[in-house]
């Protein structure tokens, strides 16, 4: 499911809630199938989180440095399964816009806006959000209707995984990577490749090359036997967490224009469509769509 936190400006409360939820999911419920983002009802796109919000979240290991605000729009609403609002007024606004009441939940009895307050006010707001978000994620994870994802774990790619990954490459791509090429990635300090295991079986993998503060995703592949089980989502979430932990500003990738399921997944995970590279792919020739994720995403 996709959970979107809502406040007014998307620079204080909802970014804190998103960051806290993302950290909790990664550390406690990595296979629950819950994806998170945030948005504001009255904001400009592209504003950073407030400095106080950044500072108090850093104290608990949550990085908001690369957050950029986004205004709630039809695309966000369409991909959202549940809205978590900060006040009753936010919920009323969503209902007036046609959002069903059963898709809206308020954090506790409401979270007052700390904007303009000092660090103590922001810490109190952060702690109230953390308590409410923890209860919400605990409840949603226990109700998760993604039982197959509970067996999926993501680990660093190891030499023992490579024969199975090479087989997945052959099953998924017209120009697959060889075992030798995959093995070479293990020796490169700028490479970060991860493997998804389902009950101990290699179910998929994702590779990324790091240059400066940007991660360039070069491979994402899931075995046909393990599709629609949350494997790709788990891989992407692991790389997003890696980006947060290592100070990467952006993850970027290309995907075939005709690969509608993959494009929908990237957009659901918070990637933004930036443009098209004509005739990028061969066998068959096809355009590539460019997507990027900004940590902590624009929202």
C-alpha positions as CSV (number, residue, x, y, z in Angstrom):
1,X,0.0,0.0,0.0
2,X,1.0,3.6,-0.5
3,X,0.7,5.9,2.5
4,X,0.9,9.7,2.0
5,X,1.4,12.1,4.9
6,X,-0.4,15.4,4.5
7,X,0.1,18.8,6.1
8,X,-0.2,22.4,4.9
9,X,3.2,23.4,3.6
10,X,5.1,20.0,3.3
11,X,8.1,21.6,4.9
12,X,7.7,20.6,8.6
13,X,5.2,18.0,9.9
14,X,4.6,15.8,6.8
15,X,8.3,15.5,5.9
16,X,9.2,14.6,9.5
17,X,6.4,11.9,9.4
18,X,7.6,10.6,6.0
19,X,11.2,10.4,7.1
20,X,10.4,8.7,10.4
21,X,8.0,6.2,8.7
22,X,10.6,5.4,6.1
23,X,13.2,4.6,8.7
24,X,10.8,2.5,10.8
25,X,9.7,0.5,7.8
26,X,13.2,-0.2,6.6
27,X,14.5,-1.2,10.1
28,X,11.5,-3.0,11.5
29,X,9.1,-4.0,8.6
30,X,11.2,-4.2,5.4
31,X,8.8,-6.7,3.8
32,X,5.4,-5.2,4.8
33,X,4.7,-3.7,1.4
34,X,4.1,-0.2,2.7
35,X,5.5,2.7,0.7
36,X,5.4,6.3,2.0
37,X,5.6,9.9,0.7
38,X,4.3,13.3,1.7
39,X,2.6,16.3,0.3
40,X,1.1,19.7,1.2
41,X,-2.3,21.2,0.6
42,X,-1.0,24.8,0.2
43,X,2.6,24.9,-0.9
44,X,5.0,25.6,-3.7
45,X,6.8,22.7,-5.3
46,X,10.5,22.4,-4.6
47,X,10.9,24.1,-1.2
48,X,13.3,22.5,1.3
49,X,12.3,21.3,4.7
50,X,12.6,23.9,7.5
51,X,16.0,24.0,9.1
52,X,14.6,23.2,12.5
53,X,12.8,20.1,11.1
54,X,16.1,19.0,9.5
55,X,18.0,19.5,12.7
56,X,15.6,17.7,15.1
57,X,15.2,14.8,12.7
58,X,19.0,14.5,12.4
59,X,19.1,13.9,16.1
60,X,17.2,10.7,15.7
61,X,18.9,9.5,12.5
62,X,16.4,10.8,10.0
63,X,17.8,12.8,7.0
64,X,15.6,15.5,5.6
65,X,18.4,17.4,3.9
66,X,17.2,16.6,0.4
67,X,13.5,16.9,0.9
68,X,11.6,19.1,-1.5
69,X,8.0,20.0,-1.1
70,X,5.3,19.0,-3.4
71,X,1.7,20.1,-3.7
72,X,-1.0,17.4,-3.5
73,X,-2.2,16.7,-7.1
74,X,-4.3,14.1,-8.9
75,X,-1.4,11.9,-9.6
76,X,-0.4,11.7,-6.0
77,X,-4.0,11.1,-4.9
78,X,-4.4,8.3,-7.5
79,X,-1.5,6.3,-6.2
80,X,-2.3,6.9,-2.5
81,X,-4.2,4.1,-0.6
82,X,-4.3,6.0,2.7
83,X,-3.8,9.6,3.7
84,X,-2.4,10.4,7.1
85,X,-3.3,14.0,8.0
86,X,-2.0,16.3,10.7
87,X,-5.3,18.0,11.6
88,X,-9.0,17.6,11.2
89,X,-9.0,20.6,8.8
90,X,-6.7,18.7,6.5
91,X,-9.0,15.7,6.5
92,X,-12.0,17.9,5.9
93,X,-10.3,19.4,2.9
94,X,-9.5,16.0,1.4
95,X,-13.1,14.8,1.9
96,X,-14.4,18.0,0.2
97,X,-12.1,17.0,-2.8
98,X,-13.8,13.6,-3.0
99,X,-11.4,11.5,-1.0
100,X,-13.4,8.7,0.8
101,X,-13.4,9.0,4.6
102,X,-12.1,5.5,5.0
103,X,-8.9,6.6,3.1
104,X,-8.1,9.3,5.7
105,X,-6.6,8.9,9.1
106,X,-5.5,11.6,11.5
107,X,-2.3,11.2,13.6
108,X,-3.6,11.0,17.2
109,X,-5.8,14.0,18.0
110,X,-3.9,16.2,15.6
111,X,-0.3,17.5,15.4
112,X,0.0,21.3,15.8
113,X,2.1,23.2,13.3
114,X,5.5,24.0,14.8
115,X,6.3,26.6,12.0
116,X,8.0,29.6,13.6
117,X,8.7,27.8,16.9
118,X,12.1,27.2,18.5
119,X,14.0,23.9,18.7
120,X,12.1,22.7,21.8
121,X,8.8,23.1,20.0
122,X,10.1,21.2,17.0
123,X,11.4,18.4,19.2
124,X,8.0,18.1,20.9
125,X,6.4,18.0,17.4
126,X,8.9,15.4,16.2
127,X,8.3,13.2,19.2
128,X,4.5,13.4,18.9
129,X,4.8,12.5,15.2
130,X,7.1,9.6,15.9
131,X,4.8,8.1,18.5
132,X,1.7,8.5,16.2
133,X,3.6,7.2,13.1
134,X,5.0,4.2,15.0
135,X,1.5,3.2,16.1
136,X,0.1,3.7,12.6
137,X,2.9,1.7,10.9
138,X,2.6,-1.1,13.5
139,X,-1.1,-1.4,12.8
140,X,-0.7,-1.3,9.0
141,X,2.1,-3.8,9.0
142,X,0.1,-6.2,11.1
143,X,-2.8,-5.9,8.7
144,X,-0.6,-6.2,5.6
145,X,-2.3,-8.1,2.8
146,X,1.1,-8.9,1.2
147,X,1.9,-12.3,2.7
148,X,4.3,-13.3,0.0
149,X,6.5,-10.3,0.7
150,X,7.2,-11.4,4.2
151,X,9.7,-14.0,3.0
152,X,11.6,-11.5,0.9
153,X,14.9,-10.1,2.3
154,X,17.5,-7.8,0.5
155,X,21.2,-8.4,1.1
156,X,24.4,-7.3,-0.5
157,X,25.2,-9.3,-3.7
158,X,27.7,-12.1,-3.0
159,X,29.6,-14.3,-5.4
160,X,27.3,-17.2,-4.6
161,X,24.3,-15.3,-6.0
162,X,25.9,-14.6,-9.4
163,X,25.0,-17.8,-11.3
164,X,21.3,-17.3,-10.4
165,X,21.4,-13.6,-11.2
166,X,23.0,-14.3,-14.6
167,X,20.1,-16.7,-15.3
168,X,17.6,-14.0,-14.3
169,X,19.4,-11.6,-16.7
170,X,19.1,-14.2,-19.5
171,X,15.4,-14.6,-18.8
172,X,14.7,-10.8,-18.6
173,X,16.9,-9.1,-21.2
174,X,17.9,-9.4,-24.8
175,X,21.4,-8.3,-24.0
176,X,22.0,-9.9,-20.5
177,X,25.0,-9.3,-18.3
178,X,27.4,-12.2,-18.1
179,X,28.6,-13.9,-14.9
180,X,32.0,-12.3,-15.5
181,X,30.5,-8.8,-15.8
182,X,28.5,-9.3,-12.6
183,X,31.5,-10.6,-10.8
184,X,33.5,-7.6,-11.8
185,X,31.0,-5.3,-10.1
186,X,31.9,-6.9,-6.7
187,X,35.4,-5.5,-7.0
188,X,34.3,-1.9,-7.8
189,X,34.2,0.5,-4.8
190,X,31.6,2.7,-6.6
191,X,29.2,-0.2,-7.3
192,X,26.4,-1.1,-4.9
193,X,24.6,-4.3,-6.0
194,X,21.9,-6.0,-3.8
195,X,20.1,-9.3,-4.1
196,X,16.5,-10.2,-3.1
197,X,16.1,-13.6,-1.5
198,X,12.8,-15.3,-1.1
199,X,13.0,-18.2,1.3
200,X,16.7,-18.3,0.5
201,X,16.2,-18.4,-3.3
202,X,17.6,-15.6,-5.4
203,X,14.5,-13.8,-6.6
204,X,16.0,-10.6,-8.2
205,X,18.7,-8.0,-7.9
206,X,19.4,-4.3,-8.4
207,X,22.7,-2.7,-9.3
208,X,23.8,0.9,-8.9
209,X,27.0,2.9,-9.7
210,X,27.7,5.9,-7.5
211,X,29.3,9.0,-8.8
212,X,29.6,11.9,-6.3
213,X,26.2,12.3,-4.7
214,X,24.2,10.5,-7.5
215,X,23.4,6.8,-7.8
216,X,23.0,5.6,-11.4
217,X,20.8,2.5,-11.4
218,X,22.1,0.2,-14.1
219,X,20.2,-3.1,-13.5
220,X,16.9,-4.1,-12.0
221,X,15.7,-7.6,-12.6
222,X,13.2,-10.0,-11.0
223,X,12.8,-13.7,-11.8
224,X,9.6,-14.4,-13.6
225,X,8.8,-16.9,-10.8
226,X,8.8,-14.2,-8.2
227,X,7.0,-11.3,-9.8
228,X,4.1,-9.5,-8.1
229,X,5.4,-10.5,-4.7
230,X,7.0,-7.2,-3.7
231,X,10.5,-8.2,-4.8
232,X,11.1,-5.1,-7.0
233,X,9.7,-2.8,-4.3
234,X,12.0,-4.3,-1.7
235,X,15.0,-3.8,-3.9
236,X,14.2,-0.2,-4.7
237,X,13.5,0.6,-1.1
238,X,16.8,-0.9,-0.1
239,X,18.7,1.3,-2.6
240,X,16.7,4.4,-1.4
241,X,17.8,3.6,2.2
242,X,21.4,3.2,1.0
243,X,21.2,6.6,-0.6
244,X,19.9,8.1,2.6
245,X,22.6,6.4,4.7
246,X,25.4,7.5,2.3
247,X,24.3,11.1,1.5
248,X,23.3,10.5,-2.1
249,X,21.1,13.4,-3.4
250,X,19.6,11.5,-6.3
251,X,18.9,8.0,-7.8
252,X,18.4,8.0,-11.5
253,X,17.6,5.3,-14.1
254,X,16.3,4.6,-17.6
255,X,13.4,2.2,-18.4
256,X,11.9,1.1,-21.8
257,X,9.0,3.3,-22.8
258,X,6.8,0.2,-23.3
259,X,7.6,-1.2,-19.8
260,X,4.4,0.1,-18.3
261,X,4.5,-2.0,-15.1
262,X,8.0,-0.9,-14.2
263,X,7.2,2.7,-14.9
264,X,4.1,2.5,-12.7
265,X,6.2,1.0,-9.9
266,X,8.9,3.7,-10.1
267,X,6.2,6.4,-10.0
268,X,4.5,4.7,-7.0
269,X,7.9,4.5,-5.2
270,X,8.3,8.3,-5.7
271,X,10.5,8.5,-8.8
272,X,9.8,11.5,-11.0
273,X,9.7,11.3,-14.8
274,X,12.2,13.7,-16.3
275,X,12.2,13.1,-20.0
276,X,12.9,10.7,-22.9
277,X,16.1,9.4,-24.5
278,X,15.2,8.6,-28.1
279,X,16.4,5.3,-29.6
280,X,18.3,4.4,-26.4
281,X,17.6,0.7,-26.4
282,X,18.5,-2.0,-29.0
283,X,17.1,-5.5,-29.7
284,X,14.5,-4.1,-30.1
285,X,15.2,-0.4,-30.7
286,X,13.1,1.7,-28.3
287,X,13.1,5.0,-26.5
288,X,14.1,5.2,-22.8
289,X,12.1,7.1,-20.1
290,X,14.3,8.8,-17.5
291,X,13.3,8.7,-13.9
292,X,14.9,10.2,-10.8
293,X,14.3,9.9,-7.0
294,X,15.4,12.8,-4.8
295,X,16.2,11.9,-1.2
296,X,14.1,12.4,0.8
297,X,11.8,12.6,-2.3
298,X,10.0,15.7,-3.4
299,X,7.4,15.3,-0.8
